[in-house]
């Protein structure tokens, strides 16, 4: 079961965050082609009670890096959460992928069976086995926020498709 931790986490986080970065860069290029500033996306939200675009990107990155850090018992890089420019969001994704790439599969696999306690909302915590935390919390959380980011871009006319979400710049 421990191999699940490294094989179901590091490659998935790297792939999906890489795809997110690809979608953000594609949105940036589309904005230039259509003659508008991609900065308009930064505070956009699909509904009044949803978090804005920038928070969707930040949380997707945090879900991945904090999962890896918690399971491997490493110190995750601290980001200020002050990205207010579109280019800064792209850089945050790249920094997150770079850090995750530095974690070895062995470090992750040592976390097998470990109890992970993490914040849920502003006032609660939850405790789960590492395998459950990865598959039932961290991965779904990251997917949710990447999907929401994708939906905001699509809603605003960025020509993205399912293949961009699933494969990004990965050659077919």
SVG drawing of the C-alpha trace seen along z (x, -y; Angstrom):
<svg xmlns="http://www.w3.org/2000/svg" viewBox="-23 -45 38 47">
<polyline fill="none" stroke="black" stroke-width="0.4" points="0.0,0.0 2.9,-2.4 3.7,-2.5 0.3,-4.0 1.4,-7.1 4.3,-7.9 2.7,-6.6 -0.7,-8.1 0.5,-11.5 3.7,-12.9 3.1,-12.1 -0.6,-13.1 0.2,-16.4 2.9,-17.2 0.7,-16.3 -2.4,-18.2 -0.5,-21.3 1.5,-21.2 -1.8,-21.1 -3.1,-24.0 0.0,-26.0 -0.5,-25.1 -4.2,-26.3 -3.1,-29.6 -0.5,-30.2 -3.0,-29.4 -5.4,-31.9 -2.6,-34.5 -1.9,-34.0 -5.6,-34.1 -6.0,-37.4 -3.1,-38.9 -4.6,-37.6 -8.0,-39.0 -6.5,-42.3 -7.4,-42.3 -5.5,-42.1 -5.6,-38.6 -5.6,-40.4 -9.4,-40.5 -9.5,-36.8 -7.7,-37.3 -10.8,-38.3 -13.4,-36.7 -15.8,-34.2 -18.5,-32.0 -21.0,-32.9 -21.0,-35.6 -20.4,-33.1 -17.5,-31.4 -13.8,-32.2 -12.2,-34.2 -10.0,-32.8 -6.8,-33.6 -7.9,-31.7 -8.8,-28.7 -5.2,-28.6 -3.7,-29.2 -5.7,-26.4 -5.0,-23.9 -1.3,-24.5 -1.7,-24.3 -3.7,-21.1 -0.9,-19.4 2.1,-20.8 0.6,-20.4 -0.5,-16.9 3.1,-15.9 4.5,-17.8 2.1,-16.3 2.6,-12.7 6.3,-12.9 6.7,-15.0 8.5,-17.8 8.2,-21.5 6.2,-22.8 7.3,-26.1 5.4,-29.0 3.7,-31.2 2.4,-34.6 -1.0,-34.2 -0.6,-37.7 -0.5,-36.9 -2.5,-39.6 -1.1,-39.5 -1.9,-36.8 1.8,-36.1 2.3,-35.6 -0.3,-32.9 1.6,-31.1 4.8,-31.4 3.1,-30.0 2.1,-26.9 5.6,-26.5 7.1,-26.9 4.7,-24.3 5.6,-21.7 9.3,-22.4 9.0,-21.7 6.9,-18.6 9.4,-17.3 12.1,-17.6 10.4,-15.1 11.5,-11.5 9.0,-8.6 10.7,-7.1 9.9,-10.1 6.3,-9.8 6.1,-6.0 7.5,-6.3 4.2,-8.0 2.1,-4.8 -0.3,-4.3 0.6,-7.6 -2.2,-9.6 -2.6,-13.0 -4.4,-15.8 -5.2,-18.8 -7.4,-21.9 -10.9,-21.8 -12.4,-25.2 -11.5,-27.9 -12.2,-26.1 -12.1,-22.4 -9.6,-19.6 -9.9,-16.1 -7.6,-13.1 -7.2,-10.4 -4.7,-7.7 -2.3,-9.0 -3.7,-6.8 -7.2,-8.0 -6.1,-11.6 -4.4,-11.4 -7.2,-9.6 -10.3,-11.0 -9.3,-14.5 -6.2,-16.0 -6.6,-14.7 -10.3,-15.6 -9.6,-19.0 -6.9,-19.8 -9.1,-18.5 -12.0,-20.6 -10.0,-23.8 -8.3,-23.1 -11.7,-22.3 -13.1,-25.5 -10.2,-27.5 -10.7,-25.7 -14.5,-26.5 -13.8,-30.2 -11.5,-30.4 -13.9,-28.5 -16.8,-30.7 -14.8,-33.7 -14.1,-32.3 -10.7,-30.9 -10.5,-28.1 -9.7,-25.2 -10.8,-21.7 -10.9,-18.5 -7.5,-17.5 -5.9,-20.7 -7.3,-19.8 -6.2,-16.2 -2.9,-16.4 -1.9,-20.1 1.3,-20.3 2.0,-16.5 2.7,-15.2 0.0,-12.7"/>
</svg>
